[in-house]
Amino acid sequence: MGKFDRRKSQKMTRRKGQAKKKARLKRLRAVNAPKKTAAKKTAAKKSAPPKSVA
């Protein structure tokens, strides 16, 4: 057994892969989320026309 063998095990490889996958997804969500919310805000409702005073 070498000094770093425990990190080369299949179990550790899977765990590191999962951690990287989650970090990647989190980073992508952080990048894509603001654009979606900004798009919704631009489509504002039209206000009703002013009522004429007779």
N, C-alpha and C positions, 0 to 999 in steps of 0.2 A: 504494500500500500504506500503510495506516494503522499506527499503533503497535500496535494490538491485533488486527490481522487474523489473525495466525497462530493465535490462540485461537478464532477464529470459524470456522475451517476445518471441513469435514465430518469429517476424521480426528480432530481434537481433540474435536469434539462427541461422537463415538462413544466415544472413550477416557474422557471425563468421565462419560458415561452408564454405561459399564461400572463405573467406580470407584464411582459412587453406588449402582449396583445391588448390587455386592459388599458395600459398607458397610451397605446396608439389610438384606441377608440375614444378615450377621454380627450386626447388632444384634438382629434377630428371633430368631436362634438363641440368643443370649445371654439373651434374655428368656424364651423358651419352654423351654429345656433344664432349668433347676432344677425346674420344676414336674413334668416327666415323671419325673425320678429320685426326687423326693419321693413320688410316687404309688406307685412300686414298693416303697419302703421300708415303707410303711404296711401292706402286705399280708404280714405275717409268718406263718411256718409255725406251726401249732399243735404244741405239744410233746406227746410221748407221755404218757399218764396215769401217775402214779407207781405203781410195782409194790408190791403189798401184801406185807408181811413176815409170813410164817407161822411 
